[in-house]
Amino acid sequence: MRGATPLFVAALALLLSGGPSQAQSSNDTLTVAFGAEGTTMDPARYSAGVDQYFISQMFEQLVRFDKDLKPVNWLAESWSIQGTADKPIIDVHLRPGVKFHNGDPMTAADFEFCFQRLKDAKVSRWTHLQVNVEQFEIVDDLHFRLHFSAPDADYIVGNLQLWAIPKKYFEQVGDEGFSKAPVGTGPWKFVSRSIKEDIKFEAFDDYWNKDARPKVKHLVAKIIPEDLTRVAAFKAGNVDWIDAVPLSAIEEIKKMPGVKTFTAISGNNLYVDFPSYQPNSPFNKEKVRQAVAQAVDMDAIIKSVLFGQGERYEQIGKGSTGYDPALKPYPFDPKAAKKLLAEAGYPNGFETPCYNLTTPREPNIKEYGEAVFAYLGAVGIRCKVQGLEYAAWINLGRRGRNGPPDMDGVLMWMWGQGLPGDPATPWGGHLHSFVAGKGWGSYSYTDDKKADEMVEKLKGVMDPEQRVGLIKEIAQYAHDNVLGGVTTYRPVITFAWREKVEFKPWPSANWRNFKEVGLKN
Amino acid sequence: MKSNIIKGLANALVSIVGASLIIFVISRLSGDPVALMLPIEAPKSAIDELRKSLGLDLPIWQQYLIFLSHAVRGDFGNSYRWQMPALQLVFERLPATIELAIAAFTFSVLLAVPLGVLSAVYRGSWIDHLGRIIAMLGQAVPSFWVGLVLILVFAVGLGWLPAFGADSFKHVILPAISLGWYPVAAQTRIIRSGMLEVLDSDYIRMGRAVGTPERLLIWKYAFRNALLPLVTIMGVYFAAMLSGAFVVETVFAWPGLGRTVVEAVFSRDYPVVQAGVLVTSIVFILSNFLVDLSYSLIDPRIRR
């Protein structure tokens, strides 16, 4: 037996003799690590924001936001709203000389093809956004018009919705072929994908925007869901860039020599909702809703529970369409909250179910919910807490289900207004009252006629300036009456990369877009 | 022998059909996947349309019969999330899980067998105590914690091994240790007690008396007789490693089946849950079947 020990040590030494495990990147490969993974590389099939992290590396839209969150024409050379107020037309001129990765030129037919796929319920999860487009007119190869049956702002706030999808190539390879070898116009070409492992891209030499071409040949996106492992991989030099640095590690990472970080708003909006539409609910009373708004010290929660990685907002986030710096959150005032509860007929408070999301859709979200419930308890709103994983949570939140009873208490909820942000769609879902079969209020616990009228009006306003005025008006009304829930914070996200990486954060795909990226020698 | 095999195969078939029914019913009890597949603002009409296109509007017994008739042909339908055949997704991920399970199993056996035998041979010595401490730690410390500590020491601290991934042999070492440490305790204990029993038996004492070398006595005569209970528990643990690698797969971003199936459960991706659990069940049942067969190879008395 004595001979076994040295043999084992020798074998271990041989095994480890490869020396330190180096970064998987070389000078022509940038290796990045994401915490989550998209499920599709087909832009017409995407359903969640995480899909866009990967799709946006190789597919592009007509309009995009620049680094200052201002809209700029991208594949569209120009566009305008024409027609009449009742039946508007979006007229688009495409940028000439844009090629797909397979060499095909981009034409209006490719956008018409995308539109048809977005309309198809078997393919798209966004059919409801196309219902007001009654005709797609191709004027010539680089010119098309979208004819609307009614004013609809969804196209305006959604970067004109359409993606460049190569019609000719798609028809050659079919749906399955396209999902295995997708082709777009973006700066990165698809190379391969291994689910749960990685996605590999190669720089597209013929990319139309010479200023935004990557200066590195290969991009490898690794999927590392565990926060600590992702950070460890970065520290060990296995990856060059990491997504979503966990809150507790941000300070440490920022102090690491040779490391750069970027912190920005993630595009999500969190709030506390309650069934104000139910006549028998305490939350039906405005004073109770105001008590909730004043009971919670969000600044303390952001500082202590979220490690400072959150930004307070009131109805509209800073930089979003219609942001009004004069509109401030209710102050933290537990005495006033107790007084309001007493005035509402609850001098001893009341018990209520409180539903918390336990799936980490945002960092420390469960702890944030628990802190809110504790603050509510301190003023007399005593929570019977129930934790829910994502599927159960979304099921509980949805109105008009054929299942268990509707949500009947305090619900921690979120609905991203996006980047730079526009509240029209979220308000249509949670500020407008629930209307079965019409798409309004699908997660709404509010029932207010004036709010309904204003939100419906907003959907039809396509003029940007008019939208700003109306959004401010709605925000003030929702704030004054505490409708659509109590807004709490917008999560902040931090990315980290090695100094050798030249990374310029772009707001598209929630800042995870690798345009104009390079590696220093 | 032949009748044992036929009986075992028949039992396996019944178990697999039973497993398919349980998986089918339980996955549907978890709720409706359609709300998760559509954006939050999608109207009810879009939800109903999607539910119909997936066949989820049919009575559950009808859904099961359709599932069963397709499953026997290897068609589990398309993954709701990944929009590709569920079985293809499972088979793409299964090799990584099998690779990890084999590596972890090898690690556990290589550690447990010498520890167990030496603990028995040198009962009460420091080797015996050390063996118990190592085994106890394996059971007391959760695998995710072991994984994170190994990453911090060997990837971040020493830089010897990669922190994540499955690109080379080096990548499997840390996940295999994390996954394989837990069963070491049980295996060590069983070998130790088995060996103690055998080492006290008359034929071993007789062997010693006639001058048979100690090494031959321990490894040829004693160890083989102590092997039967170990094989039983090894079979159970190997199957458990196949189906229970989710935590370690997540910690090390190992692209295996466990992570795929657990995420499918959370997103109610029925086809992937059904295909993944059924394939794992088949592997589990077959491994137990092989363990049963191996008894007759180890112990000739069983053949009779």
Interface residues (C-beta under 8 A of the other chain):
Chain A: M1 A4 L15 L16 G18 P20 S21 Q24 T39 T40 R45 S47 A121 K122 R125 W126 T127 H128 E176 S179 S194 I195 K196 E197 K222 I223 I224 P225 E226 L228 T229 R230 A232 A233 K235 A236 G237 N238 T359 E389 Y390 A391 A392 I394 N395 R398 G400 R401 G403 W415 T425 G428 G429 A436 G437 K438 G439 S442 Y443
Chain B: S30 G31 D32 P33 A35 L36 M37 L38 P39 I40 E41 A42 P43 K44 S45 A46 E49 L50 S53 R81 W82 Q83 M84 L89 E92 R93 P114 L118 L148 I151 L152 A155 V156 L158 G159 W160 L161 P162 A163 F164 G165 A166 D167 F169 K170 I173 T250 V251 F252 A253 P255 G256 R259 T260 F266 S267 R268
